[in-house]
Amino acid sequence: MNEISNGDVKLTRRLFVRGAAAVGFVAGLGRFFSNGSVLAQANPGQPLPDEPVEATMKRLFGNRTISYGEGKIKIELPQIAEDGGNVAITVEATLPVSGATHVSHLYIIADKNRRPMLAKFSFTPDSGRAFASTSIRLATTTDVRAVVEMNDGKLFAVSKNVRVTISGCDLPPQG
């Protein structure tokens, strides 16, 4: 057993390793709290807590123009969601998923959720069509957007307002 003795204190290898681990942990916490989330710094595309929808749209699409997608995108949602914790949504784009210009991604965004981007679907020519059906959680009455991104960077979107009677998640801070 390796140990160093200085009077009443004995420093063993195990005690030294535990101390070094504690110092590393505290240093990591200092970096986390002084500079924001370590994860967000390592992955700048990640959302921050309580991200406003404008910041989400900027993070995902930059300054690109989003064209009105009526006739190209069909979004099905209930007008009134009695339980915001389980809201069925179906999105289908009539745009091609193969060829020179095709659908590459579909985003579902709820304007008033703490983290507005609820889902991202990716498509390849093997997908056959741009179609997604899932359940989402909504915090409150909000617009829900379906944004289709083409492989050439063009964006199309439609939205539908959903009235939520019982919140499905924490409400965003009011201010």
Summary of the structure (lengths in Angstrom):
residues: 175
radius of gyration: 23.9
end to end distance: 60.7
largest distance: 83.0
contacts: 476
relative contact order: 0.18
helix: 23%
strand: 37%
